Amino acid sequence: MPDTLLPPGVVVLERGWLSSNNVVIRGRTGAAVVDSGYWTHAEQTVELVSRAIGDRPLQVLVNTHLHSDHCGGNAALQSHWPDVRTCIPPGNAAAVRRWDEVALTYAPTGQNCPRFAFQDTLLPGSTVGLGDLSWQVHAAPGHDPHSVILFEPASRTLISADALWANGFGVVFPELEGERAFDEVAATLDVIEKLSPRLVLPGHGSPFSDVSTALSKARSRLDAYVRDPARHAAHAAKVLLKFKLLEIQAAPVEDFVAWAEGTAYFGMVWRRWFSAEPAARWLASLLADLDRSGAARIEHGVVNNA
């Protein structure tokens, strides 16, 4: 990790793929954290953040977007630091107020997120103070229609969430719902290129400074998805299966397939792209693909995380 490029006070807590990374920003009088991981890791998140900020109060909690792996620890952080000010993208505000688990995608993906509150929204075009640094808020639709990215211009540091990783970007969920969003992914990559970051702190994976290579890989992957949307849809379904496996670790294949059949996103993807074969057979073939790639292990009728 290019630690020498990190702005003063910034600490990246690199997590596994079930939880997003947490970016801790320490200031003179307090601290902030960007994204809070998945709910099953909430206790660990509180411990890691506590260790990173020391005796400073946690003043601000920011979410780049409200997928469960980025905000599942919100409730635990709010409980531990009850005075923390939580800021979310404005497009999610109404759904959070009424706690609509369908609109927030938790129910349709078969994921969980404890209910949390918020005090402010992150308006694109505004700035937000985190620690002693001022970060620009930029809209970053594509992976999520309401996602934002944060840019600190003095150090040219970008918190990219799932808009750009070293080897791609996150699943383009609006495309699974029948909305055209690949163009939004391309536009967000253009925004990142224009910002010309020196260092990128992604939502998953290690920080990186070779931004041009990352953008090239992302655009190549996007071009492949545009040419073959079914390829993206199959990838998305496998990502959701793998995410659940990371959470539960193991399950009988029959039970796991039944869970997926009862989970809305899988039915939506199957009906749109793969309904030529029975849903259970299609889901079993995805698990077999995960087994062949080493992302899962199927033994004696049980699928295990690998």
C-alpha positions in Angstrom: 0.0 0.0 0.0 1.4 3.5 -0.9 1.3 4.7 2.7 3.5 7.6 2.0 0.8 9.1 -0.3 -1.9 9.1 2.3 -2.9 12.6 3.6 -2.0 13.3 7.2 -4.5 11.7 9.6 -5.9 9.2 7.1 -6.0 5.5 7.9 -7.4 2.8 5.6 -8.8 -0.2 7.4 -8.7 -2.7 4.6 -11.4 -5.4 5.2 -12.5 -8.6 3.5 -15.0 -8.6 0.7 -18.0 -9.1 3.0 -17.3 -5.7 4.5 -16.2 -2.6 2.6 -13.0 -0.8 3.6 -13.3 1.8 6.3 -11.5 5.1 5.8 -10.7 6.8 9.1 -9.8 10.4 9.0 -8.3 11.8 12.3 -8.2 15.5 13.1 -7.0 17.7 15.9 -10.2 17.5 17.9 -12.1 14.6 16.5 -12.3 11.9 13.8 -14.5 10.7 10.9 -15.1 7.4 9.2 -16.2 6.7 5.7 -18.3 3.5 5.3 -18.9 1.0 8.1 -18.8 -2.6 6.6 -21.4 -5.4 6.9 -23.5 -6.0 10.0 -21.9 -9.3 10.9 -18.6 -7.5 11.3 -20.0 -4.6 13.3 -18.4 -5.4 16.6 -15.0 -5.7 14.8 -15.6 -2.4 13.0 -16.2 -0.6 16.3 -13.0 -2.1 17.7 -10.9 -1.2 14.7 -12.3 2.3 14.5 -11.8 2.8 18.3 -8.2 1.7 18.0 -7.6 4.0 15.0 -9.0 7.1 16.5 -7.6 6.7 20.1 -9.2 9.1 22.5 -10.6 11.3 19.8 -14.4 11.4 19.6 -16.0 10.0 16.4 -17.7 13.1 15.1 -18.8 12.2 11.6 -19.9 9.0 9.8 -20.2 9.1 6.1 -21.6 6.6 3.7 -20.6 6.7 0.0 -23.7 4.6 -0.7 -26.1 2.4 1.2 -25.4 -1.1 0.0 -25.3 -3.3 3.1 -21.6 -3.9 3.0 -20.9 -0.2 3.3 -23.4 0.8 6.0 -24.2 -2.4 7.9 -22.0 -1.1 10.8 -23.8 2.3 11.1 -26.1 1.3 13.9 -23.2 -0.2 16.0 -21.1 3.0 15.5 -24.0 5.2 16.4 -24.6 3.2 19.5 -21.0 3.4 20.6 -20.7 7.1 19.7 -24.2 8.5 20.1 -23.2 12.0 19.2 -21.8 11.1 15.8 -23.3 13.0 12.8 -24.2 10.6 10.0 -24.2 11.8 6.4 -25.7 9.8 3.5 -26.3 10.4 -0.2 -29.6 12.5 -0.6 -31.2 10.0 -3.0 -31.5 7.5 -0.2 -32.9 9.9 2.4 -36.6 9.1 2.1 -36.1 5.4 2.0 -33.9 5.5 5.2 -36.5 7.7 7.0 -39.2 5.1 6.4 -36.8 2.2 6.5 -37.9 0.7 3.2 -35.8 -2.5 2.9 -37.0 -3.0 -0.7 -36.0 0.4 -1.9 -32.7 0.1 -0.1 -32.2 -3.4 -1.8 -31.6 -5.3 1.4 -34.7 -7.5 1.0 -34.4 -8.2 -2.7 -30.7 -9.2 -2.4 -31.3 -11.4 0.7 -29.0 -9.2 2.8 -29.4 -7.6 6.2 -28.7 -4.1 7.6 -29.7 -3.0 11.1 -31.8 0.2 11.0 -29.9 3.5 11.5 -30.6 7.2 11.4 -28.9 10.1 9.6 -28.6 13.8 10.2 -27.3 15.2 6.9 -27.0 14.5 3.2 -24.0 14.6 0.9 -25.0 16.9 -1.9 -22.9 16.5 -5.0 -21.0 19.7 -5.7 -20.7 20.5 -1.9 -17.8 19.8 0.4 -17.7 17.9 3.7 -15.2 18.4 6.5 -13.7 15.1 7.7 -11.0 15.4 10.3 -9.0 18.5 9.4 -9.5 17.9 5.6 -12.2 19.3 3.3 -13.5 16.7 0.7 -15.4 17.4 -2.5 -18.6 15.4 -3.0 -19.1 14.1 -6.6 -22.0 12.1 -7.9 -20.9 8.6 -9.0 -23.9 6.8 -10.4 -23.6 3.4 -12.1 -22.9 0.8 -9.5 -25.6 2.5 -7.4 -27.7 5.4 -8.7 -27.2 7.5 -5.6 -23.5 6.7 -4.9 -21.0 9.5 -4.3 -17.2 9.7 -4.3 -15.1 12.0 -2.1 -12.0 13.9 -3.4 -9.4 15.8 -1.3 -7.8 18.2 -3.8 -4.7 19.2 -1.8 -3.4 15.6 -1.8 -5.5 14.5 -4.8 -6.8 11.6 -2.8 -10.0 9.9 -4.0 -12.3 7.7 -1.9 -13.8 5.9 -4.8 -16.2 3.4 -3.1 -17.3 0.8 -5.7 -17.0 3.2 -8.7 -13.4 2.2 -9.3 -11.2 -0.6 -7.9 -7.7 -1.6 -9.0 -9.3 -4.3 -11.2 -12.7 -3.0 -12.1 -15.8 -1.7 -10.4 -18.8 -3.0 -8.5 -21.9 -4.8 -10.1 -24.1 -2.3 -12.0 -27.2 -3.0 -10.0 -29.6 -0.7 -12.0 -28.9 -2.8 -15.1 -30.2 -5.9 -13.3 -33.4 -4.0 -12.7 -33.8 -3.1 -16.4 -32.5 0.5 -16.2 -29.7 1.7 -18.5 -26.7 2.4 -16.3 -23.6 1.3 -18.2 -23.4 4.8 -19.6 -23.5 6.2 -16.1 -20.5 3.9 -15.2 -18.6 5.3 -18.2 -19.5 8.9 -17.1 -18.3 8.3 -13.6 -15.0 6.9 -14.9 -14.7 10.1 -16.9 -15.2 12.2 -13.8 -12.5 10.2 -12.0 -10.1 10.7 -14.8 -10.7 14.5 -14.9 -10.1 14.7 -11.1 -6.7 13.0 -11.8 -6.3 11.5 -8.3 -2.8 10.7 -7.1 -4.1 8.0 -4.8 -7.4 6.0 -4.8 -8.9 4.5 -1.7 -11.4 1.9 -3.1 -14.3 0.4 -1.3 -12.7 -3.1 -1.6 -9.0 -4.0 -2.0 -5.8 -2.1 -1.4 -5.3 1.6 -2.1 -3.5 2.2 -5.4 -1.8 5.0 -7.3 -1.7 3.6 -10.8 -5.0 5.2 -11.7 -4.5 5.1 -15.5 -4.2 1.3 -15.5 -7.2 0.9 -13.2 -9.3 3.1 -15.5 -8.2 1.1 -18.5 -9.1 -2.2 -16.9 -12.5 -0.7 -15.8 -13.3 0.5 -19.3 -12.3 -2.8 -20.8 -14.6 -4.6 -18.5 -17.4 -2.2 -19.1 -17.0 -2.6 -22.9 -17.4 -6.3 -22.5 -20.5 -5.9 -20.4 -22.0 -3.5 -22.9 -21.4 -6.0 -25.7 -22.8 -8.9 -23.7 -25.2 -7.8 -20.8 -25.9 -11.4 -20.0 -22.3 -11.8 -19.0 -22.7 -9.0 -16.5 -26.0 -10.5 -15.2 -24.3 -13.9 -14.6 -21.4 -12.2 -12.9 -23.8 -10.3 -10.7 -25.7 -13.4 -9.7 -22.4 -15.1 -8.8 -21.3 -12.1 -6.8 -24.6 -12.2 -4.8 -24.2 -16.0 -4.2 -20.6 -15.5 -3.0 -21.6 -12.6 -0.7 -24.1 -14.9 1.0 -21.5 -17.6 1.3 -19.1 -15.2 2.9 -21.9 -14.5 5.5 -23.1 -18.0 6.2 -19.9 -20.0 5.2 -21.7 -23.2 4.4 -25.1 -24.7 3.5 -26.5 -27.7 1.8 -26.7 -27.1 -1.9 -30.4 -27.8 -2.0 -31.1 -25.3 0.8 -28.8 -22.7 -0.8 -30.5 -23.0 -4.1 -33.9 -22.7 -2.4 -32.8 -19.5 -0.6 -31.7 -18.0 -4.0 -35.0 -19.0 -5.7 -36.8 -17.1 -3.0 -34.6 -14.0 -3.3 -36.0 -11.4 -5.6 -32.8 -10.4 -7.4 -32.1 -13.9 -8.6 -35.6 -14.3 -10.0 -35.3 -11.0 -11.8 -32.0 -11.9 -13.4 -33.2 -15.4 -14.3 -36.4 -14.1 -16.0 -34.6 -11.4 -18.0 -31.6 -13.4 -19.3 -31.7 -17.1 -18.4 -35.3 -18.4 -18.3 -34.6 -20.9 -21.2 -33.5 -23.3 -18.4 -35.2 -24.0 -15.1 -34.2 -21.6 -12.3 -32.9 -24.3 -10.0 -30.7 -25.7 -12.7 -29.4 -22.3 -13.6 -28.6 -21.5 -9.9 -26.9 -24.9 -9.5 -24.7 -24.1 -12.6 -23.7 -20.8 -11.0 -22.6 -22.7 -7.9 -20.7 -25.1 -10.1 -18.9 -22.1 -11.7 -17.9 -20.8 -8.3 -16.6 -24.2 -7.4 -14.5 -24.4 -10.6 -13.1 -20.9 -10.0 -12.1 -21.7 -6.4 -14.6 -19.2 -5.0 -16.6 -22.0 -3.4 -16.1 -25.7 -2.6 -18.9 -28.2 -3.1 -18.4 -31.5 -1.2 -21.0 -34.2 -0.3 -23.9 -32.0 -1.2 -22.7 -29.0 0.8 -21.5 -25.7 -0.7 -18.7 -24.1 1.4 -17.1 -20.7 1.2 -13.5 -20.9 -0.1 
